[in-house]
Amino acid sequence: MGSFLFTIASFIVALGILITVHEFGHFWVARKLGVKVLRFSIGFGKPLLTFRGRPGSLQPLAHGEAQSEADLGTEYVVAAIPLGGYVKMLDEREGEVPQRYLDQAFNRKPVAVRSAIVAAGPLFNFAFAILAFWIVGVTGDTGSRPWIGSVAPDSIAAEAGFQAEDEFISIGNVPTPTWESVVYAMLTDSTSGQDVTVTVRDTGGMERVRVLPGPRLLGLAEDGQLLGRIGLAPKRPQIDPVIGRVVAGEPAQSAGLLEGDRVLAIDGEPVASWSAMVEYIQARPGTVLQLTIERGGETQQRQVVVGSKTVGERSVGRIGVGPRIPEGLFEPYRVEVRYGPVEAVGVALGKTGDMSLFMLKVLGRMLTGELSVRNLSGPISIAQTAGKTASYGFTQFMKFLALVSISLGVLNLLPVPILDGGHLFYFMLEAIKGSPLSERTQALGQRIGLAILLGLMTLAFYVDLSRLFE
C-alpha cells in the first residue's frame, strides 16, 4: 500500500512540475507581449486552491461602464484533476472585452505574437529538459561501465565482430561512458535505418570499430530489450553461492540453511556462482532438491522443498535466500560521469535534441506501421516509472522528468487541432491567406483534433493495461 501511494504521489509531483512549466511558458510570454491573462490553472475541474494576483495597471471606466473580469488580477488555480492545465487569456471569441482592454486581447494581436505565445509552452518543456540534463551533468551521475559480458552466437552483434570484454567508447560521434548512454545512442540511431558505427576498446586496450547494419536494427527497441535482441549482455560481477540472508518462513529456513552457508552442489551438480544456483532453483518450482553445503569447514547435506511464485504466466521456483555481497564488489563496474558547467550545456542540448528527434522518428514509424503501438506509454506506465525513478533518487527522477518533458513538447507541437501545434498550423494558414480561418472551419478542426486525442489516449490506456496484465 505504501509503495502504491508513493507511486501515485511521485506521478502527481511529476505531472505538477511539467504542467506548471508548460503553462508558465504560455503565461509568461503572453504577459511579456502585452496580453492580459485572466486565469492560470494547474489541473481541471473543481478548484482546490485559488488566489488572485495584483490587478496591475487599470484602465479608467467610461461613464456608466461596469467593472469586468479584466479589471481584476490574474486568478491562480490549483484544481482537482491533475491531468493538464490552461491559461485563460482575454479574447473576444470567449466573451465580451471592454473597449479599454481591446489592445490586450489575444485575438487582436498580430499572428507572430499569437504564435510566440502558443509555441512558448512546448519550448519551455524543452528548456526544462535542458535544465534537468544540465543539473544531472553538473552534479554527477553514477552509471554502469559499458563492458560487454557475452555476445550471443549468430547474433547481429556477433556478425559485427563484437567480443566479450569489449568496452564501448562511442556510437557515431557520441561518447558512451555508461550503459545508459549506450542505450540512448542505440535507440536514437536504430530508428534511422542507417548503419551504426561503434567504437570499442578490446581486451588488449586497442580501439576497434564495429558496424551494426541499420536495416536489421529497425523495430528491435519495441519492448525495451534492444541490447538483448542485438545479442549483447553486460558484464556483471560473479557472486559466489554464499547465503547472506535467509527469509523467515521460507523453504530455506525450514531446511535449516543459515547465513554463511556455501552451496557447493545441487542434486550432485556443482554450483559455480549465485546466478547459476538461482537459475537452477527457479526452473524447478515444487520439486525437492538435495543441496550440498559447506558450513564451518564441514560438508553437509540439506533437502529443500522448492516454493513457487507466479511471474507473468509461469511459476518460478524460490527458497527464500539472498546472496552475500562482498564489499567493493561492484566498484570496477561503476563509473561516475560529471561535466563542468559550460561543457554540461552542450551535453544537455545534445541529449534534448537527440531524444526529440528520436521521439519524432518513433511516432512517424508508428503512423506508417513500421513500429508497433506498444511503444506508446500511457498514464499507468508513466506513473509506474515516476515511482521507480523517484525511489532511486534525485538524479534518476530528474532524468525521468526531462524525458517526459521532451515528450510533452514534441506531442504538443504536432499539427493536430486542439494541441499547440494545431493552433500554430492555423496561424500559418492565416499568415498565408491574409485572414483567419472561418470559425466553422476551426470548430470542425477542434472536433477532429479532440477525436484524435481521445483515440490516442484510449490506445495508450489499452497498451498500458495489456502490459500490466502481462
C-alpha positions, 0 to 999 in steps of 0.5 A: 500500500505504501509503495502504491501511494508513493507511486501515485504521489511521485506521478502527481509531483511529476505531472505538477512540475511539467504542467506548471512549466508548460503553462508558465511558458504560455503565461509568461510570454503572453504577459511579456507581449502585452496580453492580459491573462485572466486565469492560470490553472494547474489541473481541471475541474473543481478548484482546490486552491485559488488566489488572485494576483495584483490587478496591475495597471487599470484602465479608467471606466467610461461613464456608466461602464461596469467593472469586468473580469479584466479589471481584476488580477490574474486568478491562480488555480490549483484544481482537482484533476491533475491531468493538464492545465490552461491559461485563460487569456482575454479574447473576444471569441470567449466573451465580451472585452471592454473597449479599454482592454481591446489592445490586450486581447489575444485575438487582436494581436498580430499572428507572430505574437499569437504564435510566440505565445502558443509555441512558448509552452512546448519550448519551455518543456524543452528548456526544462529538459535542458535544465534537468540534463544540465543539473544531472551533468553538473552534479554527477551521475553514477552509471554502469561501465559499458563492458560487454559480458557475452555476445550471443552466437549468430547474433547481429552483434556477433556478425559485427565482430563484437567480443566479450570484454569489449568496452564501448567508447562511442556510437557515431560521434557520441561518447558512451561512458555508461550503459545508459548512454549506450542505450540512448545512442542505440535507440536514437540511431536504430530508428534511422535505418542507417548503419551504426558505427561503434567504437570499442576498446578490446581486451588488449586496450586497442580501439576497434570499430564495429558496424551494426547494419541499420536495416536489421536494427529497425523495430528491435527497441519495441519492448525495451530489450534492444541490447538483448535482441542485438545479442549483447549482455553486460558484464556483471560481477560473479557472486559466489553461492554464499547465503547472506540472508535467509527469509523467515518462513521460507523453504530455506529456513525450514531446511535449516540453511543459515547465513554463511552457508556455501552451496557447493552442489545441487542434486550432485551438480556443482554450483559455480556462482549465485546466478547459476544456483538461482537459475537452477532453483527457479526452473524447478518450482515444487520439486525437492532438491538435495543441496550440498553445503559447506558450513564451518569447514564441514560438508553437509547435506540439506533437502529443500522443498522448492516454493513457487511464485507466479511471474507473468504466466509461469511459476518460478521456483524460490527458497527464500535466500539472498546472496552475500555481497562482498564489499567493493564488489561492484566498484570496477563496474561503476563509473561516475560521469560529471561535466563542468558547467559550460561543457554540461550545456552542450551535453544537455542540448545534445541529449534534448535534441537527440531524444526529440528527434528520436521521439519524432522518428518513433511516432512517424514509424508508428503512423506508417506501421513500421513500429508497433503501438506498444511503444506508446506509454500511457498514464499507468506506465508513466506513473509506474516509472515516476515511482521507480525513478523517484525511489532511486533518487534525485538524479534518476527522477530528474532524468525521468522528468526531462524525458517526459518533458521532451515528450510533452513538447514534441506531442504538443507541437504536432499539427493536430487541432486542439494541441499547440501545434494545431493552433500554430498550423492555423496561424500559418494558414492565416499568415498565408491567406491574409485572414483567419480561418472561418470559425466553422472551419476551426470548430470542425478542426477542434472536433477532429483534433479532440477525436484524435486525442481521445483515440490516442489516449484510449490506445495508450490506456489499452497498451498500458493495461495489456502490459500490466496484465502481462 
